[in-house]
């Protein structure tokens, strides 16, 4: 995560900053650079009217607060913005959209993150926001596709824990119990909760609510050791993925942002230069790439492409496009996780229509994006246009 800060790989990552601040050891110069980048980026997004979804505003607010700065007073040169006010307005818009359509403008992960952030920072929550979150939990709205989303449930559980006991939040008890039970049903024998990439957030949620989690239903030590094994296997080389597990490995949660004492920090983290791994002669592999319009069934095409072993999935998409430019054209959007597949042929993912491109290996959803997942020889990769 530290090495990712000074790279030129896109916008600054607030999730990485929160994780670095919740860690016990610090490299304060790097954290200072990232904090400044986040402030400038937030101001630029607001000035230029760039896409700044409610969840991203929440993460920026949480990150800036994690450095003991006030997100309600973010300034750079002559410009100043109030991220808290912006977040409250955006959450109000999310609530109105849910009332009118039963769905958020974005998704319940972001709505949960909005409530969590405002609660952690002890700011006023828009009217009915907690009630809406409770109702979503009770009506099984925390889904991605047809399956319960552990990530969404985990952030919602943290938010509900934070507001639990506050005035006019009587609904949280039942909602919190239901979400925790849904997360516990996703615990596997090896300690993974959902998948390896949702396990870090799930550990946060279960740890923050340990008084409500029966010890016979979850072995925290097993989940923690599974994360450590996955690190050694290279599963968390993506900075965003690393930021999702760091708080749990440090036995902290996002709720602890309000307890940070920045004056006590010491810059005690030794940063070493990384050297590239030794090069080996990569062998070509064959991957079947299948694109499917799963909604209107306007196309279902497949092609076999050859790439070098160890290549990320995006290389498969590029090879398919090179072979058949019209049939396998695609576009991506830059995200904190890396490139996100947004368009294939003429179908574009839309938050308004709740459509997205689901990536699968055979019939199993991929846990990584096209920039990180490395297909195996003779693997069948499916990009399916569907709804959440």
PEQUIMO-V563262 format. One record per residue. RES is the residue in one small letter. SS is DSSP state (H for helix, E for strand, L for the rest). OMEGA is omega in radians with two decimals (* if undefined). D_CENTER is the distance of its C-alpha to the mean C-alpha in Angstrom with 1 decimal. Layout:
res->[RES;RES]
ss->[SS;SS]
omega->[OMEGA;OMEGA]
d_center->[D_CENTER;D_CENTER]
//
This chain:
res->[x;x;x;x;x;x;x;x;x;x;x;x;x;x;x;x;x;x;x;x;x;x;x;x;x;x;x;x;x;x;x;x;x;x;x;x;x;x;x;x;x;x;x;x;x;x;x;x;x;x;x;x;x;x;x;x;x;x;x;x;x;x;x;x;x;x;x;x;x;x;x;x;x;x;x;x;x;x;x;x;x;x;x;x;x;x;x;x;x;x;x;x;x;x;x;x;x;x;x;x;x;x;x;x;x;x;x;x;x;x;x;x;x;x;x;x;x;x;x;x;x;x;x;x;x;x;x;x;x;x;x;x;x;x;x;x;x;x;x;x;x;x;x;x;x;x;x;x;x;x;x;x;x;x;x;x;x;x;x;x;x;x;x;x;x;x;x;x;x;x;x;x;x;x;x;x;x;x;x;x;x;x;x;x;x;x;x;x;x;x;x;x;x;x;x;x;x;x;x;x;x;x;x;x;x;x;x;x;x;x;x;x;x;x;x;x;x;x;x;x;x;x;x;x;x;x;x;x;x;x;x;x;x;x;x;x;x;x;x;x;x;x;x;x;x;x;x;x;x;x;x;x;x;x;x;x;x;x;x;x;x;x;x;x;x;x;x;x;x;x;x;x;x;x;x;x;x;x;x;x;x;x;x;x;x;x;x;x;x;x;x;x;x;x;x;x;x;x;x;x;x;x;x;x;x;x;x;x;x;x;x;x;x;x;x;x;x;x;x;x;x;x;x;x;x;x;x;x;x;x;x;x;x;x;x;x;x;x;x;x;x;x;x;x;x;x;x;x;x;x;x;x;x;x;x;x;x;x;x;x;x;x;x;x;x;x;x;x;x;x;x;x;x;x;x;x;x;x;x;x;x;x;x;x;x;x;x;x]
ss->[L;H;H;H;H;L;L;L;L;L;L;L;L;H;H;H;H;H;H;H;H;H;L;L;L;L;L;H;H;H;H;H;H;H;H;H;H;H;H;H;H;H;H;H;H;H;H;H;L;L;L;L;L;H;H;H;H;H;H;H;H;H;H;H;H;H;L;L;L;L;L;L;L;E;E;E;L;L;E;E;E;L;H;H;H;H;H;H;H;H;H;H;H;H;H;H;H;H;H;H;H;L;L;L;L;L;L;H;H;H;H;H;H;H;H;H;H;H;H;H;L;L;L;L;L;L;L;L;H;H;H;H;H;H;H;H;H;H;L;L;L;L;E;E;L;L;E;E;L;H;H;H;H;H;H;H;H;H;H;H;H;H;H;L;L;L;L;L;L;L;L;H;H;H;H;H;H;H;H;H;H;H;H;H;L;L;E;L;L;L;L;L;E;L;L;L;L;L;H;H;H;H;H;H;H;H;H;H;L;H;H;H;L;L;L;L;L;L;L;H;H;H;H;H;H;H;H;H;H;H;H;H;L;L;L;L;L;L;H;H;H;H;H;H;H;H;H;H;H;L;L;L;L;H;H;H;H;H;H;L;L;H;H;H;L;L;L;L;L;L;L;L;L;L;L;L;L;L;L;L;L;L;L;E;E;E;E;E;E;E;E;E;E;L;L;L;L;L;L;E;E;E;E;E;E;E;E;E;L;L;L;E;H;H;H;H;H;H;H;H;H;H;H;L;L;L;L;L;L;E;E;E;E;E;E;L;L;E;E;E;E;E;E;E;L;L;E;E;L;E;L;L;L;L;E;E;E;E;E;E;E;L;L;E;E;L;L;L;L;L;L;L;L;E;L;L;L;L;L;E;E;E;E;E;E;E;E;L]
omega->[3.13;-3.12;-3.10;-3.01;-3.07;3.09;-3.11;-3.05;3.07;-3.06;3.11;-3.02;-3.13;3.12;3.08;-3.12;3.11;-3.12;3.12;-3.13;3.12;3.11;3.14;-3.12;-3.02;2.88;-2.95;3.09;3.13;3.12;3.10;3.10;-3.11;3.10;3.14;3.10;3.14;3.13;-3.14;-3.13;3.14;-3.14;3.14;3.13;-3.12;-3.12;-3.02;3.11;3.12;3.10;-3.09;-3.04;-3.07;-3.13;3.11;3.05;3.12;-3.13;3.08;-3.13;-3.13;-3.12;-3.13;3.10;-3.13;3.03;3.10;3.00;-3.09;3.13;3.08;-3.13;-3.13;-3.06;3.04;-3.06;-3.06;-3.02;3.11;3.08;3.08;-3.09;3.13;3.10;3.12;-3.14;3.12;3.12;-3.12;3.09;3.07;3.10;3.10;-3.11;3.12;-3.13;3.11;3.14;-3.06;-2.99;-3.03;3.10;3.08;2.99;-3.12;3.09;-3.07;3.02;-3.12;3.11;3.11;3.12;3.09;-3.13;3.13;-3.07;-3.13;3.12;-3.14;-3.12;3.07;3.07;-3.07;3.10;3.08;-3.11;3.07;-3.07;3.13;3.12;3.12;-3.14;3.08;-3.12;3.11;3.11;-3.08;-3.11;3.08;-3.14;-3.06;-3.09;2.98;-2.91;-3.14;-3.04;3.04;3.13;-3.14;3.12;-3.13;3.13;-3.12;-3.14;3.09;3.13;3.07;3.14;-3.13;3.08;-3.11;-3.07;-3.10;3.11;3.08;-3.14;3.07;3.12;-3.10;-3.08;-2.96;-3.05;-3.12;-3.11;-3.12;3.11;-3.12;-3.12;3.13;3.10;3.11;3.10;-3.13;3.11;3.13;3.14;3.14;-3.07;-3.11;3.11;3.09;3.13;-3.01;2.95;-3.04;-3.07;3.05;-3.04;-3.11;3.12;3.13;3.09;3.08;-3.07;-3.11;3.12;-3.13;-3.14;-3.05;3.12;-3.13;-3.06;3.11;-3.08;3.14;-3.08;-3.11;3.08;-3.08;-3.11;-3.14;3.13;-3.14;3.14;3.10;3.06;-3.14;3.09;-3.13;3.07;3.14;3.12;3.11;-3.07;-3.03;3.08;3.05;-3.10;3.12;3.11;3.11;-3.11;-3.11;-3.09;-3.06;3.13;-3.13;3.14;3.08;-3.13;3.08;3.08;3.10;3.10;-3.10;3.11;-3.10;-3.10;-3.05;3.11;-3.01;-3.11;-3.14;-3.10;3.04;3.14;-3.00;-3.13;3.11;-3.13;3.13;3.07;-3.13;3.09;-3.12;3.12;3.14;-3.11;3.04;-3.13;-3.13;3.13;3.12;3.04;3.12;-3.14;3.03;-3.13;-3.03;3.08;-3.02;2.93;-3.06;-3.11;-3.13;3.06;-3.12;3.06;3.06;-3.03;3.11;3.11;3.03;3.13;3.13;3.06;3.10;3.09;-3.11;3.13;3.06;-3.08;-3.12;3.09;3.09;3.13;3.14;3.13;3.11;3.11;3.11;-3.11;-3.09;-3.02;-3.10;-3.05;-3.01;3.05;3.13;3.04;3.10;3.03;3.12;3.10;3.10;3.13;-3.04;-3.11;3.12;3.12;-3.10;-3.09;2.96;-3.04;-3.09;-3.10;-3.08;3.08;-3.06;3.06;3.13;-3.14;-3.13;3.11;3.10;3.08;3.13;3.14;-3.10;2.91;-2.98;3.09;-3.09;3.10;3.10;3.10;-3.13;3.13;-3.05;3.12;-3.07;-3.06;-3.13;-3.10;3.10;-3.14;3.11;3.09;3.09;3.12;-3.12;2.97;-3.03;3.12;-3.04;-3.11;2.99;*]
d_center->[15.0;18.4;19.6;16.8;17.8;21.1;20.2;20.5;17.4;16.2;15.2;14.5;11.1;10.9;8.3;10.9;13.6;12.7;12.6;15.8;17.4;16.8;18.4;22.1;23.2;22.7;23.6;24.4;25.4;22.1;20.3;22.9;22.3;18.5;19.3;21.9;19.7;17.2;20.3;21.8;18.8;18.4;22.1;22.3;19.6;21.7;25.0;24.4;22.7;19.6;16.7;15.0;13.2;13.4;9.8;10.0;13.5;12.3;10.2;13.3;15.6;14.1;14.2;17.7;18.9;17.9;20.6;23.0;23.1;23.5;20.7;23.5;25.6;23.8;26.5;27.3;30.9;32.2;29.0;27.4;24.7;23.7;19.9;20.5;22.9;20.6;17.9;20.6;21.9;18.6;18.1;21.7;21.2;18.5;21.0;23.8;22.1;21.4;25.1;26.3;24.3;22.6;19.2;17.0;17.0;13.3;11.9;12.2;8.6;9.4;12.9;12.2;10.3;13.4;15.8;14.4;14.7;18.1;19.4;18.4;20.1;22.9;23.1;24.5;22.4;23.5;26.0;24.9;21.2;21.4;23.7;21.5;18.6;21.3;22.7;19.4;19.1;22.7;22.7;19.9;17.7;14.4;14.5;12.9;16.2;18.7;16.8;15.4;11.5;11.2;7.6;9.2;12.3;11.3;10.0;13.2;15.3;14.6;15.4;18.5;19.6;19.6;21.7;23.8;27.4;27.2;29.7;29.2;26.4;28.6;26.3;23.6;25.6;25.6;22.1;20.7;23.0;22.0;18.2;19.0;21.4;19.0;16.6;19.8;20.9;18.0;19.3;21.0;24.2;22.7;20.2;17.0;15.2;14.0;13.2;13.0;9.2;8.8;11.9;10.8;9.3;12.2;14.6;13.8;14.6;17.7;18.9;18.8;20.8;23.0;26.0;25.0;24.0;27.1;27.3;28.7;25.5;23.1;23.9;21.5;23.4;22.9;19.1;19.1;21.6;19.6;16.7;19.5;21.0;17.9;17.8;21.4;20.8;18.5;15.3;13.3;15.0;12.0;11.3;7.5;8.0;10.8;9.3;7.4;11.0;13.3;13.7;14.7;17.0;18.5;19.2;17.4;14.8;13.4;16.7;18.5;17.7;20.8;22.9;22.4;25.8;25.4;29.1;29.1;26.7;28.4;27.5;28.1;25.5;27.4;25.6;27.2;27.3;25.7;28.0;27.2;27.8;31.3;31.7;32.9;34.4;31.7;33.1;32.4;30.7;30.7;27.7;28.1;25.8;26.0;24.8;25.3;25.5;24.7;25.5;28.8;29.7;31.0;30.3;29.7;30.2;29.9;30.9;31.3;30.3;31.0;28.7;29.0;27.6;24.4;23.4;19.8;19.5;19.7;23.3;24.2;23.2;25.3;28.2;28.3;28.3;31.1;33.1;32.7;31.4;31.9;30.5;27.4;26.5;22.8;20.6;17.1;15.0;13.6;9.8;8.1;7.6;11.3;13.4;12.3;15.4;16.5;20.2;22.6;26.3;26.6;23.6;20.7;17.4;17.7;15.8;19.4;20.5;17.2;17.7;15.6;16.5;15.7;16.4;18.5;20.8;23.8;22.6;19.6;16.1;14.6;11.8;11.4;11.7;15.1;15.1;14.6;16.2;19.9;22.2;25.3;28.9;29.8;26.3;25.7;22.5;22.1;20.2;20.7;20.5;19.8;18.5;16.0]
//
